Amino acid sequence: MTTESRRAPATGNDDLKALIRTVADYPIPGIQFRDVSTLLLDGEGFRATIDRLAATIDPATVDLIAGIEARGFIVAAGLSYALRKGKVMLRKQGKLPGQTVGIDYALEYGTDRIEMHQGAVTPGQRIVLVDDLLATGGTALAGAGLLRGQGAIVDTALFIVDLPDLGGATKLRAQGIEPIALISFEGH
């Protein structure tokens, strides 16, 4: 399957875009926060979101869906169900019981860490990375790095929203990961 055939349509998701609330000046002045929680409140909108994201993936080419904490879990669970695939959770440090593997990554101010259960993925498994929103790409790149560090193949990442002006999609493509998003918002 070519990348072009897997892309979400550039148009045709205005119904979903209308369900996403914009909160001005959050978390700091000048930021337009794109809040997908209002889309999640709409049952038909959420169902359409999962169906449209699932349509971008050939289930035969995927072994697992990896969701990034926290809203990424919601989207990944829906996709896991729709595609009949297992789901691995990429969590913040210290949230998983048992032995974990993790990766530290840079934030605008400081660092963070995500982890998963040791042995959750095996070398050669094809994993689709999922989160609600793609901004600078730091968390998605960390998730891909964590999965790849365990031998998984990660070449696709799904998002409800992309903020292209922040450059995350470009950074993912530079690492061999094709980002697919249903909706784009200009600006920050």
C-alpha positions as CSV (number, residue, x, y, z in Angstrom):
1,M,0.0,0.0,0.0
2,T,1.4,3.4,-0.9
3,T,1.6,6.3,1.5
4,E,-0.8,8.3,-0.7
5,S,-3.5,5.6,-0.3
6,R,-3.1,5.6,3.4
7,R,-3.4,9.3,4.0
8,A,-6.5,10.7,5.6
9,P,-8.4,13.0,3.2
10,A,-7.2,16.6,3.3
11,T,-10.8,17.7,3.3
12,G,-14.0,16.0,4.4
13,N,-13.4,16.2,8.1
14,D,-14.9,19.6,8.7
15,D,-17.7,17.9,10.7
16,L,-15.1,16.6,13.1
17,K,-13.1,19.9,13.2
18,A,-16.2,21.7,14.2
19,L,-16.4,19.5,17.3
20,I,-13.0,20.6,18.6
21,R,-13.0,23.5,21.0
22,T,-10.3,26.1,20.8
23,V,-9.2,27.6,24.2
24,A,-7.4,30.9,23.8
25,D,-4.3,31.7,25.8
26,Y,-4.0,28.2,27.4
27,P,-1.6,27.1,28.9
28,I,0.2,30.4,28.3
29,P,-0.8,33.6,26.6
30,G,-0.6,33.4,22.8
31,I,-1.4,29.6,22.6
32,Q,-4.6,28.4,20.9
33,F,-5.2,25.1,22.7
34,R,-7.0,22.6,20.5
35,D,-9.2,20.6,22.9
36,V,-10.3,17.2,21.5
37,S,-12.3,16.5,24.7
38,T,-15.3,18.2,23.1
39,L,-15.1,15.8,20.1
40,L,-14.9,12.9,22.5
41,L,-18.1,14.1,24.2
42,D,-20.0,13.6,20.9
43,G,-20.6,9.9,20.4
44,E,-21.2,10.0,16.6
45,G,-18.2,12.3,16.2
46,F,-15.9,10.0,18.2
47,R,-17.2,7.0,16.3
48,A,-16.6,8.8,12.9
49,T,-13.1,9.7,14.1
50,I,-12.2,6.1,14.9
51,D,-13.7,4.8,11.7
52,R,-11.9,7.4,9.6
53,L,-8.5,6.7,11.3
54,A,-9.0,3.0,11.0
55,A,-9.7,3.4,7.3
56,T,-6.1,4.7,6.8
57,I,-4.6,1.4,8.0
58,D,-4.5,-2.0,6.4
59,P,-5.0,-4.3,9.5
60,A,-2.9,-7.0,7.8
61,T,0.2,-4.7,8.1
62,V,-0.2,-4.0,11.8
63,D,0.5,-6.2,14.9
64,L,-0.2,-3.7,17.7
65,I,-1.5,-0.2,18.4
66,A,0.6,1.9,20.8
67,G,-1.3,4.7,22.6
68,I,0.5,7.6,24.3
69,E,-0.8,8.7,27.7
70,A,-3.4,10.1,28.2
71,R,-5.8,11.0,25.4
72,G,-3.8,8.8,23.0
73,F,-5.1,5.9,25.1
74,I,-8.7,6.7,24.2
75,V,-8.0,6.9,20.5
76,A,-5.7,3.8,20.5
77,A,-8.3,1.8,22.4
78,G,-11.0,2.6,19.8
79,L,-8.6,1.7,17.0
80,S,-7.5,-1.5,18.7
81,Y,-11.2,-2.5,18.8
82,A,-11.9,-1.5,15.3
83,L,-8.8,-3.2,13.8
84,R,-9.0,-6.2,16.2
85,K,-5.4,-5.5,17.4
86,G,-3.8,-5.5,20.8
87,K,-2.8,-2.2,22.4
88,V,0.3,-1.3,24.2
89,M,0.3,1.7,26.6
90,L,3.1,4.2,26.7
91,R,2.8,5.8,30.1
92,K,4.4,8.5,32.2
93,Q,7.2,7.4,34.5
94,G,6.2,5.3,37.5
95,K,2.6,4.5,36.4
96,L,3.1,0.9,35.3
97,P,3.4,-2.1,37.7
98,G,6.2,-4.6,37.1
99,Q,9.4,-4.2,35.1
100,T,9.4,-1.4,32.5
101,V,11.7,0.0,29.9
102,G,11.6,3.8,29.2
103,I,13.1,6.7,27.4
104,D,13.8,10.3,28.4
105,Y,13.0,13.1,26.0
106,A,13.3,16.8,25.9
107,L,10.5,19.2,26.5
108,E,10.6,23.0,25.9
109,Y,11.7,23.4,29.6
110,G,13.2,20.3,31.0
111,T,12.7,16.6,30.3
112,D,10.1,13.9,30.7
113,R,10.0,10.1,30.5
114,I,7.6,7.5,29.0
115,E,7.7,3.8,29.8
116,M,6.1,0.6,28.8
117,H,6.1,-2.9,30.2
118,Q,9.2,-4.9,29.5
119,G,8.4,-7.5,26.9
120,A,5.2,-5.8,25.7
121,V,6.5,-5.8,22.2
122,T,8.8,-8.2,20.4
123,P,11.4,-7.6,17.7
124,G,9.8,-7.3,14.3
125,Q,6.3,-6.4,15.4
126,R,4.7,-3.7,13.3
127,I,3.3,-1.0,15.5
128,V,1.1,2.0,14.7
129,L,1.7,4.9,17.2
130,V,-1.4,6.9,18.2
131,D,-2.0,10.2,20.0
132,D,-4.7,12.8,19.9
133,L,-2.6,15.7,18.7
134,L,0.7,16.3,16.9
135,A,2.5,19.5,17.8
136,T,6.3,19.6,18.0
137,G,6.6,15.9,17.7
138,G,8.7,15.4,20.8
139,T,6.4,12.9,22.6
140,A,5.6,11.0,19.4
141,L,9.4,10.7,18.6
142,A,10.0,9.5,22.1
143,G,7.3,6.9,21.8
144,A,8.7,5.7,18.5
145,G,12.2,5.6,19.9
146,L,11.0,3.5,22.9
147,L,9.2,1.0,20.6
148,R,12.1,0.8,18.1
149,G,14.5,0.3,21.0
150,Q,12.7,-2.9,21.7
151,G,13.0,-4.0,18.1
152,A,9.5,-2.9,16.9
153,I,8.9,-1.5,13.4
154,V,7.2,1.9,13.6
155,D,6.6,3.7,10.3
156,T,3.1,5.2,10.8
157,A,1.6,7.5,13.5
158,L,-2.0,8.5,13.6
159,F,-3.5,11.7,15.1
160,I,-6.8,13.4,15.2
161,V,-5.2,16.8,15.0
162,D,-2.0,18.1,13.4
163,L,-0.6,21.6,14.1
164,P,1.7,21.8,11.1
165,D,3.2,25.2,12.0
166,L,4.9,23.5,14.9
167,G,6.9,21.1,12.7
168,G,6.1,17.7,14.3
169,A,5.1,16.1,11.1
170,T,8.3,17.1,9.4
171,K,10.3,15.7,12.3
172,L,8.5,12.4,12.2
173,R,9.0,12.1,8.4
174,A,12.7,12.7,8.9
175,Q,12.7,9.6,11.2
176,G,10.9,7.4,8.6
177,I,7.5,7.8,10.3
178,E,4.5,8.8,8.2
179,P,2.1,11.0,10.2
180,I,-1.6,10.8,9.3
181,A,-4.0,13.3,10.8
182,L,-7.7,13.9,10.1
183,I,-7.6,17.6,10.9
184,S,-5.1,20.5,10.7
185,F,-5.2,23.8,12.5
186,E,-2.9,26.6,11.5
187,G,-1.0,28.6,14.1
188,H,0.1,27.6,17.6
